[in-house]
Amino acid sequence: MGKVVDLKKGDLTRHVNKALKAISDGYIIVIPLEHSYAFACDAFSHDAVRAMHVLRGDQLFTSSQVAVGNSKTAQGVAREVTDDVAALMKKFWPGLLSMNLRPQLGLSWDLGDNNQLDRFSIRVPKSKFAKALLAKTGPLAIASGSRIGMPVAKELSDIFALDSDLAFQFNSGKLRNGPASTIIEADESGVRVVREGAISLEEIQAIVPAAARI
C-alpha cells in the first residue's frame, strides 16, 4: 500500500488502470492537479470520503470537491445547469474554474457535509493524469493533499499521511506555482463570483455579462 508511481516513466494507460482499480476498490490515492497534489477517491464511497477527511484533519461537515471528466458528467450530478453555467463550462473547462452548484436530488453520496449544504463544488481539471483518469471513472471526491493550515502540497513529501492510508501516490515531481481556481456560485438567480483566481471577473463577464462578485 502507498506505493509511489512515477508518472514521468512508464505507460500512462497502465498508471491510469492502477488508479482506476484502487478507486474502484474503495481506496484513496494521491494525484497531481495543475498546481498541487490532492487526495482522490470515489465520490460515492462513503467510507473512502470519510477516511479522506480524517486524513486531512477536517472538521465535521466539511465537504470535498468533486472532479469530473467533462460537462456532461457534471450535468448528471448537478441540477439547475442554466444556459449561463453551460456556457462557462464550455469556455473554461478543463481548467481552473470551480462551480458551486446544487446537487441532483437523491444522489447516493455524502461528500462530508451529511448532504446538508445543498451545494457542492465541481470542476474538470486540466492536468494530464487527472484528465486521463477521469475519462475512465465516475465523479471523484478530491481534497487538497495538505492538512488544514499547511502550505499547498507541491511535492509528495509535503503530504502527511501513512503509506497504509493510501493505495498509490502518483508522482509528477515538484509542481509549478500557479493561481488558485476561480470559484463561482450559480443557480437560476444568476452567477456570482465567490473568489477571483486564475480566471478574472472580466473573463467571466465576457460570457455572463450580469455576473458579479459576492
N, C-alpha and C positions, 0 to 999 in steps of 0.2 A: 504493500500500500504506500501511497505517497510518492510513487516513482516520478522522477523528473524526466520529461521528454523534450529533447532539443528540437525545436521546430525549424532550426536552420539546417538540420541534417535529415536525411531520410525522405520518405514519401508522404506528402500531405494527406492523401486519402487514407493511408494506414493510421496516421496520427488522429484523423477525424474519427475513424472507426473505433479506435481505443476510447476516445472521449465519449462517443455515442453509446458504447456498451456500458461504460461507467455510469453515465447519466441514466440509462435505461434500468440499470440495477439499483438505482436509488442512492448513488454516491455523489459526493461533492468533488468538483475539480477546480483547478485554478487556470484561468485563460488570460491571454493578453488582450486588452482592448486598445483603443487608439493611443492613450497616454498613461494607462495604469493597468495593473493586474487586478483581476476580480475573481471572487468565488462564483461558481455557477452550478446549478442543479436543476432538476426537473421542476418546473413551476407547479406541477400538480402532485408532487410528492410531499405530503405534509411533513413527514419525518425529516426529509432532507432539508427542506426550507427551515424548519425549526432548528436543526443542527447547525445550519449556516449562520443563523442569527446568534446562536450560543457561541460559535467560534469568534464572532466579531465583538461579543460583549454588548450586543444591542439591548436596549430597554424593551420591555414588553410592549407589544402593539406597534413595533417598528415594521414598516412594510418594505420588502425588497422591490427592486425594479424588475421589469420584465423585458427581456430581449427577444426579438423575433427576427425571422429572416426576410420578411417582406411586408408590405402594407396589407396584402390580402389576409395574411395570418392575423395581423393587428385588428382588422375589421371583424375577424371571427371572435375575438375576445373583448372587443370594446363596443359599447352602444353609443348612439349619438355621434357617429362619424359623419360630420357635416361636410358639405362641399369644401368649406374653407380648410378643414382638417385634412381631407383627402388631397387638396392642392398642396398643402405644406408637406405631407408625406411624400408626394411625388417629387417635390423640389429638393428636399433636404435629407431624404433617406436614400441609401445608408449615410449616416453622419451623426453629427453632434447636436441633434435636436431631440430632447426628451419631452414627451407629451403626457400630461396628467389628464387622463380620460376616465370616464365611468365604465366599469366592467359590465359585461353581459350578465344578466340575472341568471342565477343558478349554476354558475361555474363551480366546479368541484375543487377549487384551490383555496389556500389560505396563505397569503404572502407574508404573514406575520402580524397582520392587524385584526385577525379573527373576523375578517370580512366586514369590519365596522366603518371603514372610511368611505366607501362608495367612490373611491378614486384610486387609480393605480398609475404608476409611471411606466412608460413604454418607449422603446426606440429600436432602430435597426442599426447595429454597429457597423463601422466601415472596415475594421481591422480584418486582415485576410483570413486568419484562422477562425475567428468568431463567425465570419460570413459563411465559410465553408461548413462549419459545424451546424449553424442554424438552418442551413439549407436541408439538413437531414433530421433535425429534431423538431419537436413542437416548441412552444414557448419555454424559455429558460428563466428561472429566477436568478438574478445576479445582484451582487453587492460588492462594494469595494473590498479589496484584499487587506486593507489597513484597518486596524481597530479604531474605534471612536477616539478622536482627538489626536491621532497619529498622522504623520505626513502621508501623502499619496504613495502607494506601493509602485515604485518604478522598476524594481527588481524582485525576483523571488525571495531574496534574502530579507526583503522588507516585510514579508508575510510571517506573522507569528502564529503558527499552527503546528500541531504534531503531525508527523508523517501519517500516523494512523487515522487522522481525521480526514485525509484526502485520498482519493483514488489515484489521481495524477496531477502533476503540475506541469503545464505546457510552457516551456521557456523560450522566449524570443529575445533574450538579452535585456539590457537596460533600455527602457522605452524613452523616447524623446519627450521633452517637455511640450506642453500644448495647453490650450484653453479648456476649461470645463464646458460641458454641454450647456446650451441654452435650454431653459425649461419654460414650457408654456402650459397653461391650463385652458381647456377648450370644452365647450358644450353648445347647446342650441342658442345660448345667450351671447356667444362670441368667443373671441380668442384673447387671452390675457398673458402677458409675459411675466413670469414669476422671477426668473433670473436670466440676465443677459450674459451670454458666454461666447462661444465660438461663432454664433450667428447673431447679428445685431438686430435691434428692434426695427431698424430701417429695412433690413433684408426681409424680415417677417412682414412688414407693412407693404413691401413691394408685391407680396402675394395676397395679403389680407389687409387692405388699407385701414380698416377700423380697429385693428389690433392695438392694444395699449398696455403700458406697464401697470402692474397691480400697485 
